[in-house]
């Protein structure tokens, strides 16, 4: 992707980030509804309207600052509420609800990869005025969704990966593991500031992005 100024970067990344974060949370609520918990539906959180999910800090401020600084771009929306007691098989279903968000990001990354392929085809037809913005946005869409998928699968409470791990732990261990959650954001922030998070994420992110490009012959 070429060098853009901040305004151009925001224009390219805004839509992919909104889609990635919104559909990630909707997927959690949708899966919970399928497994017996209607809480998200009752609160209107299965809506695809981003305004219902935007967190001013996690959806707007943090991604914009990271984009300006050139760091690992990620963000979050308002968490979709899930009442675990309503789930038919709480321990198993907790893991499935946790996996739904990263799975949504995987599907969106595939969709953006297909959009990138379309952009290349349009460019070959001389329609660069359509192809260039579509291709830049598709590259951003692949990147943000792969980053969110990999990041959320880390087994650090309250990230989605921790829900999956907790679903397989003995109850007493799962309870002790869950006590980390109040400190999870601080741990994540420390990993980001020290550069450890980037060293963990980038090899996996670059490997998955490369896989998408190879599968589509890009």
WOMO-V997120 format. One record per backbone hydrogen bond with DSSP energy under -1.0 kcal/mol. NH is the residue of the N-H (numbers start at 1). CO is the residue of the C=O. Records with the same first field share a line. If there is no record, write none. Layout:
NH=CO  CO
This chain:
9=5
10=6
11=7
12=8
13=9
14=10
17=13
18=14
19=15
20=16
21=17
22=18
23=19
24=20
25=21
26=22
27=23
28=24
29=25
30=26
31=27
32=28
33=29
34=30
35=31
36=33
37=32
42=38
43=39
44=41
45=40
52=49
53=50
54=50
59=55
61=56
62=57
64=60
65=61
66=62
67=63
68=64
69=65
70=66
71=66
76=58
78=53
86=83
87=84
88=35
93=89
94=90
95=91
96=92
97=93
98=94
99=95
100=96
103=99
104=100
105=101
106=102
107=103
108=104
109=105
110=106
111=107
112=108
113=109
114=110
115=111
116=112
117=113
118=114
119=115
120=116
121=117
122=118
123=119
124=120
126=123
127=122
130=127
131=127
132=128
134=130
135=131
136=132
137=133
138=134
139=135
140=136
141=137
142=138
143=139
144=140
145=141
146=142
147=143
148=144
149=145
150=146
151=147
152=148
153=149
154=151
156=154
159=156
161=152
162=159
164=160
165=161
166=162
167=163
168=165
174=170
175=171
176=172
177=173
178=174
180=177
181=178
183=180
184=181
187=183
188=184
189=185
190=186
191=187
192=188
193=189
194=190
197=191
199=195
200=196
201=197
202=198
205=201
206=202
207=203
208=204
209=205
210=206
211=207
212=208
213=209
214=210
215=211
216=212
217=214
218=213
